[in-house]
Amino acid sequence: MRLHDQFHRAATSSGFADDEIRAFAAHLRFAIHLSRNPQGDPVGQRGGTPRHAVDTRLPFVASFDCAALPEVDDLPLPADGTLLFFLDHEEAIEADSEEEAQSYARVVHVPAGAAVDESADRGDALFATVQAELPEWIALNEPELSDYQRHRAEAVPNRLRLCALVEKLWPKTGYSDLRLGGYSGHIGGLHGKNVYGTPETEMALDDLQSRFPDLRRHQLLADLEQELQQVRREWVPLFQFRADMVHFGRFFARRDDLAAGRFENVRCFTEFTE
């Protein structure tokens, strides 16, 4: 059963109206949280060296056995094979252009049955759990919402009770800084009420700037949230991770590219925090 279907059944059984369930479900996402804590069979590795030969000198971050990963809605990963991520975060963050920054990142899908180097350093084994994720604003009271958020909240008047239902169905097991899918995490910075600085926010601002080149960046904030929704419909955070104590790496893919296996079109963002 799809996870959204599971939520819909539970919400219907709890007496919520179908229109409100559907409106709330549009905000509900699921992510694969990864950790080193043994839970079932391992689904990948962090660090070490790749077990598959890949023609790149970029630092290896992690790899995942696609067949071993749990399925989550709205994350059309390959059914099998291995997904490998490479990133030189120190070079990427110092790059003078986005094109240069992207040259320091790479995602490779190796088909099932490819040769494996059994002597490779396995690094740390990773184990997966599925977590439900919602935007921060949806659990806030009306006075704390922006006008745009308040408008969207009108369709989900019982959103706090629905948030409680999500928590009951998928209890939080802690935060992981290694994730596939879900929402993009933020590391600080606001662009309006409950609108955090994330790569999607930057993409939305860039899109607005390209359409309205005569406006300054702060003048675009009125339309930012609506544009951000469009970006989120188009792009999914494929893989997010803490590169070291002060750097975060994020790989984003368009949904149609991900479904078609066009990993050469993945965009990577490196962020610095202190």
FIMAR-140240 format. One line per field, with one value per residue: residue in three letters; y negated, x, z negated of N, C-alpha, C in turn. Coordinates in steps of 0.2 Angstrom, whole numbers, plus 5000, padded with zeros to 4 digits. Atoms other than C-alpha are relative to their C-alpha. Last residue first. Layout:
N
residu: (ALA; ...)
n.c2: (Y; ...)
n.c1: (X; ...)
n.c3: (Z; ...)
ca.c2: (Y; ...)
ca.c1: (X; ...)
ca.c3: (Z; ...)
c.c2: (Y; ...)
c.c1: (X; ...)
c.c3: (Z; ...)
! end
This chain:
274
residu: (GLU; THR; PHE; GLU; THR; PHE; CYS; ARG; VAL; ASN; GLU; PHE; ARG; GLY; ALA; ALA; LEU; ASP; ASP; ARG; ARG; ALA; PHE; PHE; ARG; GLY; PHE; HIS; VAL; MET; ASP; ALA; ARG; PHE; GLN; PHE; LEU; PRO; VAL; TRP; GLU; ARG; ARG; VAL; GLN; GLN; LEU; GLU; GLN; GLU; LEU; ASP; ALA; LEU; LEU; GLN; HIS; ARG; ARG; LEU; ASP; PRO; PHE; ARG; SER; GLN; LEU; ASP; ASP; LEU; ALA; MET; GLU; THR; GLU; PRO; THR; GLY; TYR; VAL; ASN; LYS; GLY; HIS; LEU; GLY; GLY; ILE; HIS; GLY; SER; TYR; GLY; GLY; LEU; ARG; LEU; ASP; SER; TYR; GLY; THR; LYS; PRO; TRP; LEU; LYS; GLU; VAL; LEU; ALA; CYS; LEU; ARG; LEU; ARG; ASN; PRO; VAL; ALA; GLU; ALA; ARG; HIS; ARG; GLN; TYR; ASP; SER; LEU; GLU; PRO; GLU; ASN; LEU; ALA; ILE; TRP; GLU; PRO; LEU; GLU; ALA; GLN; VAL; THR; ALA; PHE; LEU; ALA; ASP; GLY; ARG; ASP; ALA; SER; GLU; ASP; VAL; ALA; ALA; GLY; ALA; PRO; VAL; HIS; VAL; VAL; ARG; ALA; TYR; SER; GLN; ALA; GLU; GLU; GLU; SER; ASP; ALA; GLU; ILE; ALA; GLU; GLU; HIS; ASP; LEU; PHE; PHE; LEU; LEU; THR; GLY; ASP; ALA; PRO; LEU; PRO; LEU; ASP; ASP; VAL; GLU; PRO; LEU; ALA; ALA; CYS; ASP; PHE; SER; ALA; VAL; PHE; PRO; LEU; ARG; THR; ASP; VAL; ALA; HIS; ARG; PRO; THR; GLY; GLY; ARG; GLN; GLY; VAL; PRO; ASP; GLY; GLN; PRO; ASN; ARG; SER; LEU; HIS; ILE; ALA; PHE; ARG; LEU; HIS; ALA; ALA; PHE; ALA; ARG; ILE; GLU; ASP; ASP; ALA; PHE; GLY; SER; SER; THR; ALA; ALA; ARG; HIS; PHE; GLN; ASP; HIS; LEU; ARG; MET)
n.c2: (5000; 5003; 5001; 5006; 4999; 5006; 4999; 5006; 5002; 5006; 5005; 5002; 5005; 4998; 4997; 4994; 4995; 4997; 4996; 4994; 5001; 4998; 5001; 4999; 4998; 4999; 4995; 5000; 5007; 5004; 5000; 4998; 5005; 4997; 5005; 4998; 4993; 4999; 4996; 4997; 4998; 4995; 4994; 4997; 4998; 4994; 4994; 4997; 4997; 4994; 4994; 4994; 4999; 4996; 4994; 5001; 5001; 4993; 4998; 5000; 5007; 5002; 5007; 5003; 4999; 5005; 5007; 5000; 5001; 5007; 5004; 4999; 5004; 5007; 5001; 5001; 4993; 5000; 4999; 4998; 4993; 4996; 5002; 5005; 5000; 5005; 5007; 5001; 5007; 5003; 5002; 5007; 5005; 5002; 5000; 4999; 4997; 5005; 4997; 5003; 5004; 4996; 5002; 5003; 5000; 4995; 4993; 4998; 4998; 4994; 4995; 4999; 4995; 4993; 4998; 4997; 4996; 5003; 4995; 4994; 5000; 4997; 4993; 4998; 5001; 4994; 4994; 5001; 5005; 4999; 4999; 5006; 5005; 5004; 5006; 4999; 4997; 5004; 5003; 5006; 5005; 5007; 5005; 5005; 5004; 5000; 5005; 4996; 5004; 4998; 4998; 5006; 5000; 5002; 5007; 5002; 4998; 4999; 5003; 4997; 5003; 4995; 4994; 4995; 4994; 4994; 4995; 4995; 4995; 4995; 4997; 4996; 4994; 4996; 4998; 4995; 4993; 4999; 5006; 5000; 5006; 5006; 5002; 5003; 5006; 5006; 5004; 5007; 5003; 5007; 5002; 5008; 5004; 5003; 4997; 4994; 4993; 4997; 4994; 5000; 5006; 5004; 5005; 5004; 5000; 5006; 4999; 4995; 5002; 4994; 4996; 4996; 4995; 5001; 4996; 4996; 5004; 5001; 5007; 5004; 5006; 5005; 4999; 4993; 4997; 5000; 4995; 5000; 5006; 5002; 5004; 5002; 5007; 4999; 4996; 4999; 4994; 4996; 4994; 5000; 4995; 5003; 4994; 5000; 4995; 4996; 4994; 5003; 5003; 4995; 4999; 5006; 5001; 4995; 5003; 5006; 4998; 5001; 5006; 5004; 5004; 4996; 4998; 5006; 5002; 4995; 5002; 5006; 4998; 4996; 5004; 5003; 5006; 5006)
n.c1: (4995; 5003; 4995; 5001; 4996; 4998; 4997; 4997; 5000; 5003; 4995; 4997; 4996; 4993; 4997; 5004; 4999; 4994; 5000; 5004; 5007; 5002; 5007; 5001; 5007; 5000; 5005; 5002; 5003; 5004; 4996; 4993; 4995; 4995; 4998; 4995; 4998; 4993; 5001; 4994; 4996; 5004; 5000; 4994; 4999; 5004; 4997; 4995; 5003; 5003; 4996; 5002; 5007; 5002; 5003; 5006; 5005; 5002; 4995; 5002; 4999; 4993; 5001; 5007; 4999; 4996; 5003; 5005; 4997; 4998; 5006; 5002; 4996; 5001; 5006; 4999; 4998; 4995; 4993; 4998; 4999; 5003; 5007; 5002; 5007; 5001; 5000; 4995; 4997; 4998; 4993; 4999; 5003; 5007; 5002; 5007; 4999; 4998; 4994; 4997; 4994; 4995; 4993; 4996; 4993; 4998; 5002; 4995; 4994; 5002; 5000; 4993; 4997; 5002; 4996; 4993; 4998; 5002; 4999; 5002; 5008; 5002; 5000; 5005; 5006; 5001; 5000; 5006; 5000; 5000; 4993; 4996; 5001; 5006; 5000; 5001; 5006; 5006; 5000; 4998; 5005; 4998; 5005; 5003; 5005; 5007; 5005; 5006; 5006; 5007; 5005; 5002; 5007; 5002; 5001; 4995; 5002; 4993; 4999; 4995; 4994; 4996; 4999; 5005; 4996; 5004; 4999; 5004; 5002; 5005; 4997; 4994; 5003; 5002; 4994; 4998; 5004; 5006; 5002; 5000; 4996; 5003; 5006; 4999; 4996; 5004; 4994; 5000; 4994; 5000; 4993; 5000; 4997; 4994; 4994; 5002; 4999; 4994; 5000; 4992; 4997; 5003; 5004; 5004; 5007; 5003; 5000; 5005; 5007; 5003; 5006; 5004; 5004; 5004; 5006; 5001; 5004; 4995; 5000; 4995; 5003; 4995; 5001; 4999; 5005; 4999; 4996; 4993; 4997; 4994; 4995; 5002; 4997; 4994; 5001; 5008; 5002; 5003; 4995; 4996; 4995; 4994; 4996; 4993; 4997; 4995; 4996; 4994; 4996; 4996; 4995; 4996; 4996; 4994; 4995; 4997; 4995; 5004; 4998; 5005; 5000; 5003; 5007; 5003; 5000; 5005; 5007; 5002; 5001; 5007; 5006; 5000; 4997; 5004)
n.c3: (5005; 5007; 5006; 5005; 5006; 5004; 5007; 5002; 5007; 5001; 4998; 5006; 4998; 5001; 4994; 4997; 5004; 4999; 4994; 5001; 4997; 4993; 4998; 4993; 4998; 4993; 4998; 4993; 4998; 5005; 5006; 4997; 5003; 5005; 5005; 5005; 4999; 5003; 5006; 5002; 4995; 4996; 5004; 5000; 4993; 4999; 5004; 4996; 4994; 5003; 5001; 4995; 5000; 5006; 4998; 4997; 5006; 5003; 5005; 5007; 5003; 5001; 5002; 4997; 4993; 4998; 5000; 4995; 4993; 4999; 4999; 4993; 4996; 5000; 4997; 4993; 4998; 4995; 5001; 4993; 4999; 5006; 5001; 4994; 4999; 4995; 5002; 5005; 5000; 5006; 5000; 4999; 5005; 4999; 4993; 4998; 4993; 4995; 4996; 4994; 5001; 5003; 4998; 5006; 4999; 4995; 5002; 5005; 4996; 4997; 5005; 5002; 4995; 5001; 5006; 4999; 5005; 5006; 5005; 4998; 5000; 5006; 4999; 4994; 5002; 5004; 4995; 4997; 4995; 4993; 4998; 5000; 4994; 5001; 5004; 5007; 5001; 5001; 5007; 5001; 4999; 5000; 4997; 5004; 4996; 5003; 4998; 5000; 5001; 4997; 5005; 5004; 5001; 5007; 5001; 5005; 5007; 5003; 5006; 5004; 4998; 4997; 5004; 4999; 4997; 5001; 4995; 5002; 4995; 5002; 5006; 4998; 4998; 5006; 5004; 4996; 5001; 4996; 4998; 4993; 4998; 5003; 4997; 4993; 5001; 5002; 5003; 5001; 5001; 5001; 5003; 4998; 5006; 4998; 5002; 5004; 4996; 4999; 4995; 4999; 4997; 4994; 5003; 4995; 5000; 5003; 5007; 5001; 4998; 4996; 5002; 4995; 5002; 5006; 5001; 5007; 5005; 5006; 5003; 4997; 4997; 4997; 4993; 4998; 4996; 4993; 4997; 5000; 5001; 5003; 4996; 4993; 4997; 4996; 4994; 4999; 4996; 5005; 5001; 5006; 5000; 5005; 5002; 4999; 5003; 4997; 5004; 5004; 4995; 4998; 5005; 5001; 4993; 5000; 5004; 4997; 4995; 4993; 4996; 4999; 5006; 5006; 4998; 5001; 5007; 5003; 4998; 5004; 5007; 5001; 5000; 5006; 5000; 5000)
ca.c2: (4859; 4864; 4867; 4874; 4885; 4887; 4901; 4902; 4918; 4918; 4932; 4943; 4945; 4961; 4958; 4957; 4945; 4934; 4933; 4928; 4915; 4919; 4911; 4916; 4908; 4906; 4898; 4890; 4884; 4900; 4911; 4916; 4916; 4925; 4923; 4934; 4933; 4917; 4917; 4904; 4899; 4898; 4890; 4877; 4873; 4872; 4860; 4849; 4846; 4843; 4831; 4819; 4806; 4809; 4802; 4785; 4790; 4797; 4780; 4779; 4775; 4793; 4799; 4816; 4821; 4814; 4824; 4840; 4835; 4832; 4849; 4858; 4849; 4855; 4873; 4872; 4868; 4852; 4854; 4847; 4847; 4829; 4821; 4825; 4833; 4839; 4855; 4872; 4878; 4896; 4900; 4910; 4928; 4938; 4947; 4942; 4941; 4928; 4939; 4933; 4944; 4959; 4949; 4959; 4963; 4967; 4958; 4943; 4942; 4942; 4928; 4918; 4922; 4915; 4899; 4898; 4897; 4882; 4889; 4879; 4863; 4867; 4863; 4845; 4843; 4849; 4836; 4822; 4828; 4838; 4835; 4828; 4844; 4856; 4867; 4885; 4882; 4869; 4881; 4891; 4909; 4925; 4943; 4954; 4971; 4980; 4985; 4993; 4987; 4997; 4987; 4988; 5004; 5002; 5011; 5029; 5036; 5025; 5028; 5031; 5025; 5037; 5023; 5007; 4993; 4977; 4962; 4945; 4932; 4916; 4905; 4900; 4893; 4880; 4874; 4873; 4864; 4851; 4845; 4861; 4859; 4870; 4883; 4885; 4888; 4899; 4911; 4922; 4940; 4950; 4968; 4976; 4995; 5007; 5010; 5003; 4986; 4972; 4964; 4953; 4947; 4960; 4971; 4988; 4995; 4996; 5014; 5014; 4997; 5003; 4986; 4977; 4963; 4949; 4953; 4939; 4934; 4943; 4950; 4965; 4976; 4994; 5002; 5006; 4987; 4983; 4979; 4966; 4970; 4986; 4993; 5002; 5012; 5026; 5023; 5009; 5007; 4989; 4981; 4970; 4966; 4957; 4962; 4948; 4946; 4931; 4924; 4906; 4913; 4925; 4910; 4905; 4923; 4926; 4909; 4914; 4931; 4925; 4931; 4945; 4955; 4969; 4957; 4951; 4968; 4973; 4957; 4960; 4978; 4972; 4959; 4972; 4983; 5000)
ca.c1: (5146; 5137; 5142; 5131; 5135; 5122; 5121; 5110; 5106; 5105; 5118; 5106; 5094; 5087; 5070; 5060; 5074; 5073; 5054; 5055; 5068; 5083; 5092; 5108; 5112; 5129; 5131; 5147; 5152; 5155; 5158; 5149; 5132; 5120; 5105; 5101; 5087; 5079; 5064; 5061; 5046; 5032; 5045; 5049; 5031; 5028; 5043; 5035; 5020; 5030; 5041; 5028; 5029; 5048; 5052; 5055; 5069; 5078; 5077; 5065; 5071; 5075; 5057; 5056; 5075; 5073; 5058; 5067; 5082; 5071; 5063; 5080; 5086; 5071; 5073; 5091; 5085; 5083; 5068; 5050; 5042; 5037; 5049; 5065; 5073; 5091; 5096; 5102; 5087; 5082; 5074; 5058; 5056; 5068; 5084; 5091; 5108; 5107; 5096; 5084; 5075; 5063; 5048; 5032; 5024; 5006; 5004; 5014; 5003; 4987; 4994; 4997; 4979; 4973; 4984; 4977; 4959; 4955; 4964; 4958; 4959; 4978; 4982; 4976; 4985; 5001; 5000; 4996; 5010; 5006; 5010; 4993; 4985; 4993; 5008; 5008; 5007; 5020; 5035; 5031; 5027; 5038; 5034; 5049; 5054; 5069; 5085; 5102; 5119; 5135; 5151; 5166; 5166; 5184; 5185; 5191; 5175; 5177; 5160; 5157; 5140; 5125; 5113; 5116; 5128; 5119; 5131; 5129; 5142; 5148; 5164; 5159; 5142; 5152; 5160; 5143; 5136; 5150; 5165; 5168; 5173; 5158; 5162; 5180; 5177; 5162; 5171; 5156; 5152; 5136; 5134; 5117; 5118; 5107; 5089; 5072; 5079; 5072; 5055; 5054; 5036; 5030; 5042; 5049; 5062; 5080; 5087; 5084; 5092; 5108; 5115; 5131; 5140; 5152; 5166; 5178; 5179; 5193; 5180; 5178; 5168; 5173; 5160; 5163; 5166; 5178; 5176; 5163; 5145; 5138; 5121; 5105; 5110; 5098; 5086; 5089; 5108; 5111; 5123; 5109; 5098; 5082; 5071; 5059; 5040; 5030; 5014; 5009; 4997; 4990; 4982; 4972; 4967; 4962; 4952; 4942; 4939; 4931; 4940; 4931; 4945; 4942; 4944; 4961; 4967; 4962; 4970; 4986; 4988; 4984; 4998; 5010; 5006; 5000)
ca.c3: (4943; 4958; 4976; 4990; 5005; 5018; 5031; 5047; 5055; 5074; 5076; 5066; 5080; 5074; 5082; 5066; 5059; 5074; 5073; 5054; 5057; 5046; 5031; 5023; 5006; 4997; 4980; 4974; 4956; 4946; 4961; 4977; 4968; 4980; 4991; 5006; 5019; 5013; 5026; 5040; 5050; 5037; 5025; 5038; 5041; 5022; 5021; 5034; 5024; 5008; 5017; 5025; 5011; 5009; 5026; 5021; 5009; 5025; 5034; 5049; 5066; 5071; 5068; 5076; 5073; 5055; 5052; 5057; 5047; 5032; 5034; 5036; 5020; 5011; 5017; 5011; 4994; 4984; 4974; 4977; 4960; 4962; 4975; 4983; 4967; 4964; 4955; 4959; 4968; 4973; 4990; 4988; 4991; 5002; 4997; 4980; 4971; 4957; 4947; 4934; 4921; 4922; 4926; 4924; 4941; 4939; 4923; 4929; 4945; 4934; 4924; 4939; 4944; 4928; 4930; 4948; 4944; 4954; 4969; 4984; 4975; 4972; 4990; 4988; 4971; 4978; 4992; 4979; 4968; 4953; 4935; 4931; 4938; 4926; 4932; 4937; 4955; 4955; 4953; 4969; 4966; 4966; 4963; 4959; 4967; 4958; 4967; 4962; 4967; 4966; 4962; 4974; 4984; 4989; 5006; 5006; 5013; 5029; 5038; 5056; 5063; 5060; 5056; 5066; 5059; 5056; 5055; 5046; 5048; 5040; 5042; 5060; 5053; 5044; 5060; 5069; 5054; 5056; 5046; 5036; 5018; 5012; 5025; 5021; 5002; 5006; 5017; 5020; 5026; 5024; 5030; 5034; 5035; 5046; 5043; 5044; 5049; 5038; 5041; 5025; 5024; 5013; 5003; 5007; 4994; 5000; 5003; 5022; 5024; 5015; 5010; 5011; 5001; 5001; 5013; 5016; 5035; 5045; 5057; 5069; 5058; 5053; 5041; 5023; 5020; 5006; 4988; 4984; 4980; 4986; 4992; 4988; 4973; 4967; 4952; 4941; 4936; 4930; 4943; 4949; 4965; 4965; 4981; 4983; 4985; 4989; 4983; 4990; 5004; 4990; 4981; 4996; 5000; 4982; 4982; 4997; 4990; 4974; 4958; 4948; 4940; 4952; 4967; 4959; 4957; 4975; 4982; 4972; 4979; 4996; 4994; 4989; 5004; 5000)
c.c2: (5001; 5000; 4997; 5000; 4994; 5002; 4993; 5001; 4994; 4998; 4993; 4994; 4997; 4995; 5002; 5003; 5007; 5006; 5002; 5004; 5007; 4998; 5003; 5000; 5001; 5002; 5001; 5005; 5000; 4994; 4996; 5000; 5003; 4995; 5003; 4994; 5003; 5007; 5000; 5004; 5004; 5003; 5006; 5007; 5004; 5003; 5006; 5006; 5004; 5004; 5006; 5006; 5006; 5001; 5005; 5006; 4999; 4999; 5007; 5002; 4999; 4993; 4997; 4993; 4997; 5000; 4995; 4994; 5000; 4999; 4993; 4996; 5001; 4996; 4992; 4999; 5000; 5007; 5000; 5000; 5002; 5007; 5005; 4998; 4995; 5000; 4995; 4993; 5000; 4993; 4997; 4998; 4993; 4995; 4998; 5001; 5003; 5004; 4995; 5003; 4997; 4996; 5004; 4998; 4996; 5001; 5005; 5007; 5002; 5003; 5007; 5005; 5000; 5005; 5007; 5002; 5003; 5004; 4997; 5006; 5006; 5000; 5004; 5007; 5002; 5000; 5006; 5006; 5000; 4994; 5001; 5000; 4993; 4995; 4997; 4994; 5002; 5004; 4996; 4997; 4993; 4995; 4993; 4996; 4995; 4994; 5001; 4995; 5004; 4995; 5002; 5002; 4993; 4998; 4999; 4993; 4998; 5002; 5001; 4996; 5003; 4997; 5005; 5006; 5006; 5005; 5006; 5005; 5005; 5005; 5005; 5004; 5005; 5007; 5004; 5003; 5005; 5006; 5000; 4993; 4999; 4994; 4993; 4997; 4996; 4994; 4994; 4998; 4992; 4998; 4992; 4998; 4993; 4996; 4997; 5004; 5006; 5006; 5002; 5006; 5000; 4995; 4996; 4994; 4995; 5001; 4994; 5001; 5006; 4998; 5005; 5004; 5004; 5006; 4998; 5003; 5004; 4996; 5000; 4993; 4996; 4995; 4995; 5001; 5008; 5003; 4999; 5007; 5000; 4993; 4999; 4996; 4999; 4993; 5001; 5004; 5001; 5006; 5005; 5006; 4999; 5006; 4997; 5006; 5000; 5005; 5003; 5006; 4997; 4997; 5005; 5001; 4993; 4999; 5005; 4998; 4995; 5001; 5000; 4993; 4994; 4996; 5003; 5000; 4994; 4998; 5005; 4998; 4994; 5002; 5003; 4995; 4996; 4994)
c.c1: (4996; 5005; 4996; 5005; 4999; 5004; 5001; 5002; 5004; 4999; 4997; 5006; 5004; 5005; 5007; 5003; 4996; 5002; 5007; 5000; 4997; 4993; 4999; 4993; 5000; 4992; 5000; 4994; 4997; 4997; 4997; 5005; 5007; 5004; 5005; 5002; 5004; 5002; 5008; 4999; 5006; 5005; 4996; 5000; 5007; 5001; 4996; 5004; 5005; 4996; 4997; 5004; 4998; 4992; 4997; 4996; 4993; 4995; 4998; 5006; 4998; 5001; 5007; 4999; 4993; 5001; 5004; 4996; 4995; 5004; 5002; 4994; 4998; 5004; 4998; 4994; 5002; 5002; 5004; 5008; 5002; 5000; 4997; 4993; 4999; 4992; 4998; 5000; 5005; 5003; 5001; 5008; 5001; 4998; 4993; 4999; 4992; 5002; 5002; 5006; 5002; 5007; 5005; 5007; 5004; 5007; 5001; 4998; 5005; 5007; 4999; 5001; 5008; 5003; 4998; 5004; 5007; 5002; 4999; 5001; 4998; 4992; 4998; 5000; 4995; 4993; 4999; 4999; 4993; 5001; 5001; 5007; 5004; 4999; 4992; 5000; 4998; 4994; 4993; 4999; 5004; 4995; 5003; 4995; 4997; 4996; 4994; 4994; 4994; 4994; 4993; 4995; 4997; 4993; 4998; 5000; 5006; 4999; 5007; 5001; 5005; 5007; 5004; 5001; 4994; 5003; 4995; 5000; 4996; 4998; 4995; 5003; 5006; 4997; 4998; 5007; 5003; 4996; 4994; 4997; 5000; 5005; 4998; 4994; 5001; 5004; 4997; 5006; 5000; 5007; 5000; 5006; 5001; 5003; 5006; 5006; 4998; 5001; 5008; 5001; 5007; 5004; 4997; 4997; 4997; 4992; 4996; 4998; 4995; 4993; 4998; 4995; 4997; 4996; 4996; 4993; 5000; 4996; 5005; 5000; 5005; 4996; 5005; 5000; 5001; 4995; 5001; 5003; 5007; 5001; 5006; 5005; 4998; 5003; 5007; 4999; 4992; 4997; 4997; 5005; 5005; 5005; 5006; 5003; 5007; 5003; 5005; 5004; 5006; 5005; 5006; 5006; 5004; 5004; 5006; 5006; 5003; 5006; 4996; 5001; 4995; 4999; 4997; 4992; 4996; 5000; 4995; 4993; 4998; 4999; 4993; 4995; 4999; 5004)
c.c3: (4993; 4995; 4994; 4994; 4996; 4994; 4997; 4993; 4998; 4993; 5000; 5002; 4995; 5003; 4999; 5006; 5002; 4995; 5001; 5007; 5000; 5002; 5007; 5001; 5008; 5002; 5008; 5000; 5007; 5002; 4995; 4994; 5002; 4997; 4995; 4996; 4994; 5001; 4997; 4993; 4998; 5006; 5004; 4996; 5000; 5007; 5001; 4997; 5005; 5006; 4998; 4998; 5004; 5000; 4995; 5002; 5003; 4994; 4996; 4995; 4993; 4997; 4998; 4999; 5004; 5008; 5003; 5001; 5006; 5006; 5001; 5002; 5008; 5004; 5000; 5005; 5007; 5002; 5006; 4999; 5007; 5001; 4994; 4999; 5006; 5002; 5006; 4998; 4995; 5000; 4993; 4999; 5002; 4995; 5000; 5008; 5002; 5006; 5005; 5003; 5007; 4999; 4996; 5002; 4995; 5001; 5005; 4997; 4995; 5004; 5002; 4995; 4999; 5005; 4999; 4994; 5000; 4994; 4993; 4995; 5003; 4999; 4994; 5001; 5005; 4997; 4996; 5005; 5004; 5004; 5007; 5002; 4999; 5005; 4999; 4995; 4993; 4998; 4998; 4993; 5000; 5002; 4998; 5004; 4995; 5005; 4995; 5000; 5000; 4998; 5004; 4994; 4997; 5000; 4993; 4999; 4995; 4993; 4997; 4994; 4995; 5002; 5004; 4995; 5000; 5004; 4998; 5006; 4997; 5005; 4997; 4994; 5002; 5002; 4994; 4997; 5004; 4998; 5004; 5002; 5008; 5002; 4996; 5002; 5007; 4999; 4997; 4997; 4999; 4999; 5000; 4995; 5002; 4994; 5002; 4998; 4996; 5004; 5001; 5005; 5001; 5002; 5006; 4996; 5005; 5000; 4997; 4992; 4998; 5001; 5004; 4997; 5006; 4998; 4994; 5000; 4993; 4994; 4995; 4997; 5002; 5004; 5003; 5007; 5001; 5004; 5007; 5002; 5000; 5000; 4995; 5004; 5007; 5002; 5004; 5006; 4999; 5004; 4995; 5000; 4993; 4999; 4995; 4997; 5002; 4996; 5005; 4997; 4996; 5006; 5003; 4996; 4999; 5006; 4999; 4996; 5003; 5005; 5007; 5003; 5001; 4994; 4994; 5001; 4999; 4992; 4997; 5002; 4995; 4993; 5000; 5000; 4994; 5000)
! end
